[in-house]
Amino acid sequence: MSDVLTMEQNEQFQEDGFLLIRQHFSQEEMSGLLHYAKSDAQIQENAYSKNDGTGGKSKLSVNNELGPTPYSAIVQSRRVAGAMEQLLKDEIYHYHHKMMLKEPHVGGAWQWHQDYGYWYNNGCLFPDMASCLIAIDQASRENGCLQVIKGSHHMGRIDHGQTGDQTSADLERVACAMERMELVHCEMMPGDALFFHANLLHRSDKNTSDMPRWSLICCYNTRHNDPYFTGGRHPNYAPLDILNDDQVRHTLIKLAS
């Protein structure tokens, strides 16, 4: 299988802790996914909210299992999973995926955190994990796009505590990191993809706009980092079938039509 990413893209991810790829999925593909998601009763049934500590609530729907859905097709797509294997330099497997449902005016913030701040407690010995956020709606500063601290993954895992219902990073460390590193607002159009390391500090603001911000986040672990105990919050290693781009494109575009 040929590489998905260039050497320069790979190097950028290793240095910055994130990689933003424009138009990784087409507008038509995202229209199909959005059409499906808006009528997906299971998302609404499984969705729950986390208090952000300021009165706002962040709504999400998490799934540990793959199945015959367009979400799973994207998780398994060569464009995402194949790229992730390049970035993490090992066979990867599906850790979980989630739909983030940040609605107009009511969508809460996410506090500064590292994903490994959560996943460390799931028995993962190493931070050799990463996620890919795919914008389904446009993500702007007004509707609470993701913010990252460039290069902060080099700091290693930071202590985390509770803020509202969320697990958040030590704010003193975060403040010092922001004095030395660049804050980046990841404004995205539908189909853009943001790959980011499990130790990258990131957050998002409340959605104060009239526009929803729905996104799909695909999370992966490496085979060598299989949790040392079973029965954790997310699954242990299982081989991942990677789908070719044409197969995924057909699935999504069929939904749009």
C-alpha positions in Angstrom: 0.0 0.0 0.0 1.4 3.4 -1.0 1.9 6.1 1.6 -1.0 8.5 2.2 1.2 11.3 3.6 4.3 12.9 2.3 7.6 12.9 4.3 7.1 16.6 4.9 3.6 16.1 6.4 4.9 13.3 8.6 7.8 15.5 9.8 5.4 18.4 10.5 3.2 16.1 12.7 6.2 14.9 14.7 7.4 18.5 15.3 4.1 20.3 15.9 2.0 17.4 17.3 -0.8 18.0 14.7 -1.3 18.0 11.0 -4.2 19.8 9.3 -5.1 18.5 5.8 -7.5 20.6 3.7 -10.3 18.8 1.7 -9.2 15.3 2.9 -12.9 14.4 2.2 -15.0 16.1 -0.4 -18.0 18.3 0.2 -20.3 15.6 -1.3 -18.9 13.0 1.1 -19.5 15.3 4.1 -23.0 16.1 2.8 -23.7 12.3 2.8 -22.3 11.9 6.3 -24.3 14.9 7.7 -27.5 13.7 6.1 -27.0 10.3 7.7 -26.1 11.7 11.1 -29.0 14.1 11.3 -31.4 11.2 10.9 -29.5 8.8 13.1 -31.7 8.1 16.1 -28.9 6.0 17.7 -26.7 9.1 18.0 -29.4 11.0 20.0 -30.1 7.9 22.1 -26.4 7.4 23.0 -25.5 11.1 23.3 -24.7 12.5 26.7 -23.4 15.9 28.0 -20.4 16.9 30.0 -20.6 20.1 32.1 -17.7 22.4 31.2 -17.5 24.0 34.7 -18.9 27.3 33.5 -22.5 26.3 33.0 -22.1 25.1 29.4 -22.7 21.5 28.3 -20.7 19.6 25.7 -22.7 16.9 23.9 -21.1 13.9 22.4 -21.9 10.3 21.3 -19.1 7.7 21.8 -18.9 4.3 20.1 -16.3 1.6 20.8 -17.6 -0.8 18.1 -17.3 -0.7 14.3 -20.3 -1.6 12.2 -22.0 -1.0 8.8 -22.2 2.8 9.3 -20.5 5.7 7.5 -18.7 6.6 10.7 -17.0 3.2 10.7 -16.2 3.5 7.0 -14.3 6.7 7.7 -12.6 5.2 10.8 -11.4 2.3 8.5 -10.6 4.5 5.5 -7.1 4.5 4.1 -7.2 8.3 4.1 -7.4 8.2 7.9 -6.2 4.8 9.2 -3.5 4.5 6.6 -2.2 8.0 7.4 -2.4 7.2 11.1 -0.1 4.2 10.7 2.5 6.4 9.0 2.3 9.0 11.8 2.4 6.4 14.7 4.9 4.1 12.9 3.1 0.9 13.8 0.0 -1.1 13.1 -3.0 0.8 14.6 -6.4 -0.3 15.8 -9.7 1.4 16.5 -9.8 2.7 20.0 -13.2 4.4 19.7 -14.9 7.1 17.6 -17.2 9.9 18.6 -19.6 12.4 17.2 -19.2 15.8 18.7 -22.5 17.7 18.7 -21.8 21.4 19.4 -25.2 23.0 18.9 -25.8 26.8 18.4 -25.7 28.9 21.5 -25.8 26.0 23.9 -22.7 23.9 22.9 -20.3 24.1 25.9 -16.6 24.4 26.0 -13.9 21.7 26.4 -11.3 22.6 28.9 -7.5 22.3 28.2 -6.5 18.6 28.2 -4.5 15.9 26.6 -6.3 12.8 25.4 -3.6 10.7 27.1 -4.7 12.5 30.3 -7.8 10.3 30.0 -6.3 7.3 28.3 -3.4 6.8 30.7 -5.9 5.5 33.2 -7.2 2.9 30.7 -4.0 0.8 31.0 -2.1 2.3 28.0 1.6 2.5 29.0 2.7 4.8 26.2 1.2 7.9 24.6 1.6 6.3 21.2 -1.9 7.2 20.3 -3.6 9.8 18.2 -6.9 11.1 16.8 -8.3 12.5 13.6 -11.0 15.1 13.7 -13.0 15.5 10.5 -15.1 18.6 10.2 -18.7 17.9 9.1 -19.8 21.5 9.6 -17.6 24.5 9.2 -15.6 25.1 12.3 -14.8 28.8 13.2 -13.8 30.8 16.2 -17.4 31.8 16.6 -18.8 28.3 16.9 -16.0 26.9 19.0 -13.3 25.4 16.7 -10.5 23.3 18.2 -7.5 25.2 19.7 -4.1 23.6 20.1 -0.8 24.6 21.6 1.7 23.9 18.9 4.5 21.5 20.0 3.0 20.9 23.4 3.1 17.1 23.0 6.8 17.3 23.6 6.0 18.2 27.2 4.9 14.6 28.0 1.9 13.8 30.1 0.6 16.6 32.3 -1.3 16.0 35.6 -5.1 16.3 35.1 -7.9 17.0 37.5 -11.7 17.5 37.4 -13.3 20.7 36.0 -17.1 20.2 36.0 -17.6 16.8 34.4 -14.4 17.1 32.4 -10.9 16.0 33.0 -8.6 19.0 32.5 -4.9 19.7 32.5 -3.0 21.5 35.2 -3.8 25.1 34.3 -0.5 26.5 35.7 1.4 24.3 33.3 -0.9 25.2 30.5 -0.3 28.9 31.2 3.4 28.5 31.1 3.2 26.5 27.9 1.2 29.3 26.2 3.9 31.8 27.1 6.5 29.7 25.2 4.5 28.0 22.4 2.0 29.2 19.8 -1.7 29.0 20.2 -3.4 27.8 17.0 -7.1 28.1 16.2 -7.9 25.2 13.8 -10.6 26.8 11.7 -11.9 24.1 9.2 -14.2 23.6 6.4 -16.3 20.5 5.9 -14.0 17.6 4.8 -10.9 19.1 6.4 -9.1 16.6 8.7 -6.9 17.4 11.7 -4.6 14.6 13.0 -3.3 15.2 16.5 -1.1 13.4 19.0 -2.5 12.1 22.3 -0.3 14.4 24.3 -1.1 17.6 22.4 -2.9 20.2 24.6 -6.2 21.2 23.1 -9.5 22.8 24.0 -12.5 24.5 22.4 -14.7 27.5 23.3 -18.5 27.5 23.7 -20.6 27.8 20.5 -22.0 31.4 20.7 -23.0 31.5 17.1 -26.1 30.5 15.1 -24.1 27.7 13.4 -23.8 24.1 14.6 -20.4 22.5 14.8 -20.7 18.8 14.3 -17.5 16.7 13.8 -16.4 13.1 13.8 -13.3 12.2 15.9 -11.6 8.8 15.1 -9.3 7.6 17.9 -6.5 5.0 17.5 -4.1 3.1 19.6 -1.0 1.2 18.4 -0.7 -2.5 18.6 2.4 -2.4 20.8 0.5 -0.2 23.2 -2.3 -2.7 23.9 -3.6 -1.9 27.4 -2.1 -4.1 30.1 -5.6 -5.0 31.5 -8.8 -5.9 29.8 -12.3 -4.5 30.4 -11.2 -0.9 30.3 -13.3 2.0 29.0 -12.2 1.4 25.4 -11.3 -1.9 23.7 -8.0 -3.8 23.5 -6.2 -4.6 20.3 -8.2 -6.1 17.4 -7.0 -6.1 13.8 -8.5 -3.2 11.7 -9.5 -3.8 8.1 -8.5 -0.7 6.1 -10.9 0.2 3.3 -9.8 1.7 0.0 -10.8 5.3 -0.8 -13.2 4.4 -3.6 -15.2 2.1 -1.4 -15.5 4.8 1.3 -16.3 7.5 -1.2 -19.1 5.4 -2.7 -20.6 4.7 0.7 -20.7 8.4 1.6 -21.8 9.8 -1.8 -24.6 7.2 -2.0 -26.0 8.7 1.3 -25.9 12.2 -0.1 -28.0 11.2 -3.1 
